[in-house]
Amino acid sequence: MLIKVGACIRRILGSELLEAAAHWPVCEIAPESWDPDEEADVAALKSLGRTSEILLHSLSLNVLGDSHPDFVVARARAWSDILDINLVTDRKSTR
């Protein structure tokens, strides 16, 4: 079984984390915290994708329960297309 461990990269954590993440084999990206219409965000994540495998992991879907807000789904789809990713993970809330 192949196990991959990644750290979640959020835009708000800044460029220092992106620079460190460029040395990690796998990075989880929270798609709703990055703007696919923002050129700087697209450039940053494409650059990261050249050195690390990027996984999309949603933060909002589980926080809001079983609902799938249009905003989060739209962001996940947009980043999937931009970064050529075909898997988005999320964790089920255990309330």
N, C-alpha and C positions, 0 to 999 in steps of 0.2 A: 504494500500500500504506500502510495506517495503522500507525504504530509508536507504541506507548505505552511510556513508561519510568516505572517506579515504584520506590519504596524499600520495603523490607520492614519492617513495623511489628510488633514483638514486645512483648507486655505487659511483660516484664521491663525494657524500656528506659524506661518511665515516661511520666508525663503531659507532660513537656517535649517529647518527641518527638511525641506526639499533637497538641499545640498547633502545632508546626511543620508537621506533616503536613496540618493543616487548610488550608494554603495551597498544597498540591501538587495538581495535577490528577488524579493517579493514585497510589494506595497499594496495596501488596501486603500482605495480612494472612496471617500464618502461623496457620491455623485451630487447630492443636493447642496454641498458646501462649496462647489466650484461652478462657475458660470460658463456654459458652453458657447455663449455669445460674446464672451470677453476674450480678446486676442491674447492677452497676457496669460490667462488661465490655460487656454488651449496650448500655447507655446510651452508653458511650464510642464504640463502633464505629458505632452508629446516628448519633450526632452527626457523626462523621468522614464518614459516607456522605452527609451533607447538603451537604458542601463538596467532596468528592473522590470520584472513582470508585474503588470498592474491588474489588480482585482477590484471590482466594484462591490462595495458593501454599504448598503443603505443604513442610515441612522434613524430616519424618520418613520419608516414603515412599521417597525416594531414598537416604537414609542407611541404611535397612534392606534395600536391594536391591530385589528384585522383589516382596517381600511387601507386603501392605496390612493393617497392624494394625487391628483393629476399632476401637480408640480413635481413631486418626487419621481413619478413614473416618467414624465417627460424628460427630466434631467438624466435619469438612468439610461433612457433610450438614446438621448443625444450623445452622451459620453460613450456609450457602447459603439455607436457609429463612428465617432471621431477617433477613438482609440482601438477600434476593431476588436472589441471584447464581446464574447457571446455568453457570459455568465454573470449574473448579479446575485449576490448572497444577502441574506438577512437572517436574523434570528427571531424565533417565535417568542413572544412575551409569555411568561408563565404565571399570569395572574390567576 
